[in-house]
Amino acid sequence: MSLLLTRLFLSLVLKPRPAAKERGDVPGWVLITVMTAGLVVAIWAVAGPKLADMLERALDSVTGK
């Protein structure tokens, strides 16, 4: 009985599956990628000068200027 169950299990697990017909929601992923890039650009435009100033002050405090 155990050998029969093992063979049945292996035949189900190792059985080749047909390729999925649906490849996913490509337009949705493109939209998410474009929106994320837009958010990064917008945040960088606003916070870029502040971040550069913070980095410069931090480096100046380390170097002793």
MARKE-958768 format. One record per atom (N, C-alpha, C): z, y, x; residue in three letters; residue number from 0. Coordinates in Angstrom, 3 decimals, padded with zeros to 6 digits. Layout:
((Z; Y; X); "ALA"; NUM) ...
//
This chain:
((000.000; -001.193; 000.832); "MET"; 0) ((000.000; 000.000; 000.000); "MET"; 0) ((000.000; 001.250; 000.872); "MET"; 0) ((000.789; 001.226; 001.938); "SER"; 1) ((000.888; 002.377; 002.827); "SER"; 1) ((-000.452; 002.662; 003.505); "SER"; 1) ((-001.135; 001.630; 003.921); "LEU"; 2) ((-002.431; 001.803; 004.581); "LEU"; 2) ((-003.446; 002.396; 003.613); "LEU"; 2) ((-003.387; 001.970; 002.352); "LEU"; 3) ((-004.301; 002.490; 001.341); "LEU"; 3) ((-004.054; 003.977; 001.107); "LEU"; 3) ((-002.792; 004.386; 001.018); "LEU"; 4) ((-002.462; 005.795; 000.823); "LEU"; 4) ((-002.859; 006.629; 002.037); "LEU"; 4) ((-002.661; 006.069; 003.218); "THR"; 5) ((-003.040; 006.782; 004.433); "THR"; 5) ((-004.545; 007.002; 004.476); "THR"; 5) ((-005.308; 005.976; 004.155); "ARG"; 6) ((-006.772; 006.103; 004.145); "ARG"; 6) ((-007.231; 007.097; 003.091); "ARG"; 6) ((-006.614; 007.072; 001.926); "LEU"; 7) ((-006.961; 008.008; 000.863); "LEU"; 7) ((-006.670; 009.438; 001.308); "LEU"; 7) ((-005.507; 009.637; 001.886); "PHE"; 8) ((-005.126; 010.968; 002.360); "PHE"; 8) ((-006.103; 011.461; 003.426); "PHE"; 8) ((-006.410; 010.624; 004.397); "LEU"; 9) ((-007.323; 011.019; 005.463); "LEU"; 9) ((-008.734; 011.271; 004.942); "LEU"; 9) ((-009.154; 010.502; 003.966); "SER"; 10) ((-010.495; 010.729; 003.417); "SER"; 10) ((-010.567; 012.067; 002.687); "SER"; 10) ((-009.472; 012.464; 002.058); "LEU"; 11) ((-009.453; 013.762; 001.378); "LEU"; 11) ((-009.359; 014.912; 002.369); "LEU"; 11) ((-008.552; 014.748; 003.397); "VAL"; 12) ((-008.348; 015.813; 004.371); "VAL"; 12) ((-009.568; 015.995; 005.258); "VAL"; 12) ((-010.155; 014.908; 005.700); "LEU"; 13) ((-011.260; 014.977; 006.638); "LEU"; 13) ((-012.623; 015.090; 005.958); "LEU"; 13) ((-012.642; 015.125; 004.647); "LYS"; 14) ((-013.891; 015.216; 003.907); "LYS"; 14) ((-014.522; 016.587; 004.152); "LYS"; 14) ((-015.789; 016.617; 004.569); "PRO"; 15) ((-016.427; 017.920; 004.792); "PRO"; 15) ((-016.556; 018.684; 003.478); "PRO"; 15) ((-016.242; 019.950; 003.553); "ARG"; 16) ((-016.292; 020.789; 002.354); "ARG"; 16) ((-017.575; 021.616; 002.378); "ARG"; 16) ((-018.161; 021.846; 001.222); "PRO"; 17) ((-019.363; 022.696; 001.188); "PRO"; 17) ((-018.985; 024.136; 001.530); "PRO"; 17) ((-019.934; 024.861; 002.082); "ALA"; 18) ((-019.688; 026.261; 002.454); "ALA"; 18) ((-019.421; 027.081; 001.201); "ALA"; 18) ((-018.539; 028.014; 001.334); "ALA"; 19) ((-018.207; 028.872; 000.201); "ALA"; 19) ((-019.407; 029.753; -000.138); "ALA"; 19) ((-019.675; 029.880; -001.408); "LYS"; 20) ((-020.820; 030.688; -001.839); "LYS"; 20) ((-020.483; 032.174; -001.786); "LYS"; 20) ((-019.233; 032.534; -002.008); "GLU"; 21) ((-018.846; 033.935; -001.971); "GLU"; 21) ((-018.375; 034.292; -000.568); "GLU"; 21) ((-018.939; 035.311; -000.013); "ARG"; 22) ((-018.633; 035.688; 001.361); "ARG"; 22) ((-017.564; 036.770; 001.432); "ARG"; 22) ((-017.072; 037.211; 000.322); "GLY"; 23) ((-016.031; 038.222; 000.336); "GLY"; 23) ((-016.534; 039.532; -000.237); "GLY"; 23) ((-015.619; 040.467; -000.291); "ASP"; 24) ((-015.909; 041.770; -000.877); "ASP"; 24) ((-016.270; 042.740; 000.244); "ASP"; 24) ((-017.508; 042.681; 000.716); "VAL"; 25) ((-017.931; 043.506; 001.847); "VAL"; 25) ((-017.842; 045.001; 001.533); "VAL"; 25) ((-018.352; 045.475; 000.385); "PRO"; 26) ((-018.239; 046.917; 000.122); "PRO"; 26) ((-016.788; 047.408; 000.094); "PRO"; 26) ((-015.891; 046.572; -000.381); "GLY"; 27) ((-014.480; 046.960; -000.395); "GLY"; 27) ((-013.927; 047.118; 001.013); "GLY"; 27) ((-014.278; 046.182; 001.911); "TRP"; 28) ((-013.806; 046.280; 003.293); "TRP"; 28) ((-014.423; 047.468; 004.004); "TRP"; 28) ((-015.679; 047.763; 003.706); "VAL"; 29) ((-016.316; 048.939; 004.310); "VAL"; 29) ((-015.606; 050.196; 003.844); "VAL"; 29) ((-015.292; 050.268; 002.567); "LEU"; 30) ((-014.591; 051.433; 002.034); "LEU"; 30) ((-013.217; 051.592; 002.676); "LEU"; 30) ((-012.492; 050.508; 002.825); "ILE"; 31) ((-011.174; 050.567; 003.460); "ILE"; 31) ((-011.299; 051.035; 004.904); "ILE"; 31) ((-012.295; 050.529; 005.623); "THR"; 32) ((-012.485; 050.921; 007.022); "THR"; 32) ((-012.832; 052.397; 007.137); "THR"; 32) ((-013.733; 052.865; 006.300); "VAL"; 33) ((-014.137; 054.277; 006.342); "VAL"; 33) ((-012.970; 055.188; 005.957); "VAL"; 33) ((-012.212; 054.795; 004.942); "MET"; 34) ((-011.067; 055.615; 004.533); "MET"; 34) ((-010.003; 055.652; 005.623); "MET"; 34) ((-009.760; 054.528; 006.284); "THR"; 35) ((-008.784; 054.496; 007.368); "THR"; 35) ((-009.229; 055.390; 008.513); "THR"; 35) ((-010.504; 055.321; 008.868); "ALA"; 36) ((-011.021; 056.182; 009.931); "ALA"; 36) ((-010.889; 057.649; 009.539); "ALA"; 36) ((-011.156; 057.963; 008.289); "GLY"; 37) ((-010.999; 059.340; 007.811); "GLY"; 37) ((-009.564; 059.823; 007.889); "GLY"; 37) ((-008.627; 058.954; 007.524); "LEU"; 38) ((-007.212; 059.324; 007.619); "LEU"; 38) ((-006.790; 059.557; 009.061); "LEU"; 38) ((-007.265; 058.710; 009.973); "VAL"; 39) ((-006.921; 058.878; 011.386); "VAL"; 39) ((-007.450; 060.202; 011.901); "VAL"; 39) ((-008.686; 060.535; 011.560); "VAL"; 40) ((-009.270; 061.803; 012.010); "VAL"; 40) ((-008.502; 062.988; 011.425); "VAL"; 40) ((-008.168; 062.921; 010.149); "ALA"; 41) ((-007.447; 064.025; 009.509); "ALA"; 41) ((-006.054; 064.195; 010.110); "ALA"; 41) ((-005.341; 063.102; 010.312); "ILE"; 42) ((-003.994; 063.187; 010.891); "ILE"; 42) ((-004.078; 063.672; 012.332); "ILE"; 42) ((-005.068; 063.189; 013.077); "TRP"; 43) ((-005.223; 063.604; 014.474); "TRP"; 43) ((-005.544; 065.096; 014.561); "TRP"; 43) ((-006.347; 065.616; 013.629); "ALA"; 44) ((-006.692; 067.040; 013.632); "ALA"; 44) ((-005.456; 067.902; 013.395); "ALA"; 44) ((-004.571; 067.436; 012.534); "VAL"; 45) ((-003.363; 068.208; 012.220); "VAL"; 45) ((-002.300; 068.026; 013.295); "VAL"; 45) ((-002.090; 066.788; 013.723); "ALA"; 46) ((-000.976; 066.491; 014.624); "ALA"; 46) ((-001.372; 066.498; 016.099); "ALA"; 46) ((-002.657; 066.547; 016.409); "GLY"; 47) ((-003.114; 066.483; 017.798); "GLY"; 47) ((-002.502; 067.532; 018.704); "GLY"; 47) ((-002.577; 068.807; 018.329); "PRO"; 48) ((-001.998; 069.848; 019.197); "PRO"; 48) ((-000.481; 069.688; 019.378); "PRO"; 48) ((000.215; 069.310; 018.332); "LYS"; 49) ((001.671; 069.099; 018.437); "LYS"; 49) ((001.975; 067.930; 019.366); "LYS"; 49) ((001.218; 066.848; 019.222); "LEU"; 50) ((001.440; 065.688; 020.086); "LEU"; 50) ((001.140; 066.021; 021.550); "LEU"; 50) ((000.086; 066.775; 021.790); "ALA"; 51) ((-000.256; 067.163; 023.164); "ALA"; 51) ((000.849; 068.034; 023.755); "ALA"; 51) ((001.382; 068.953; 022.949); "ASP"; 52) ((002.467; 069.813; 023.412); "ASP"; 52) ((003.723; 069.001; 023.708); "ASP"; 52) ((004.045; 068.045; 022.840); "MET"; 53) ((005.222; 067.201; 023.068); "MET"; 53) ((005.062; 066.387; 024.350); "MET"; 53) ((003.884; 065.835; 024.576); "LEU"; 54) ((003.635; 065.049; 025.775); "LEU"; 54) ((003.733; 065.905; 027.023); "LEU"; 54) ((003.174; 067.099; 026.951); "GLU"; 55) ((003.226; 068.005; 028.098); "GLU"; 55) ((004.670; 068.389; 028.428); "GLU"; 55) ((005.450; 068.714; 027.403); "ARG"; 56) ((006.863; 069.058; 027.645); "ARG"; 56) ((007.641; 067.879; 028.200); "ARG"; 56) ((007.348; 066.660; 027.703); "ALA"; 57) ((008.042; 065.475; 028.196); "ALA"; 57) ((007.698; 065.216; 029.666); "ALA"; 57) ((006.431; 065.351; 030.003); "LEU"; 58) ((006.020; 065.143; 031.398); "LEU"; 58) ((006.588; 066.225; 032.314); "LEU"; 58) ((006.647; 067.474; 031.801); "ASP"; 59) ((007.223; 068.568; 032.602); "ASP"; 59) ((008.710; 068.328; 032.846); "ASP"; 59) ((009.411; 067.775; 031.850); "SER"; 60) ((010.846; 067.529; 032.051); "SER"; 60) ((011.081; 066.407; 033.043); "SER"; 60) ((010.170; 065.478; 033.134); "VAL"; 61) ((010.309; 064.368; 034.080); "VAL"; 61) ((009.988; 064.831; 035.508); "VAL"; 61) ((008.934; 065.643; 035.628); "THR"; 62) ((008.519; 066.094; 036.950); "THR"; 62) ((009.358; 067.256; 037.454); "THR"; 62) ((010.106; 067.905; 036.605); "GLY"; 63) ((011.002; 068.988; 037.007); "GLY"; 63) ((010.345; 070.359; 037.054); "GLY"; 63) ((009.263; 070.546; 036.355); "LYS"; 64) ((008.609; 071.880; 036.338); "LYS"; 64) ((009.349; 072.827; 035.455); "LYS"; 64) 
//
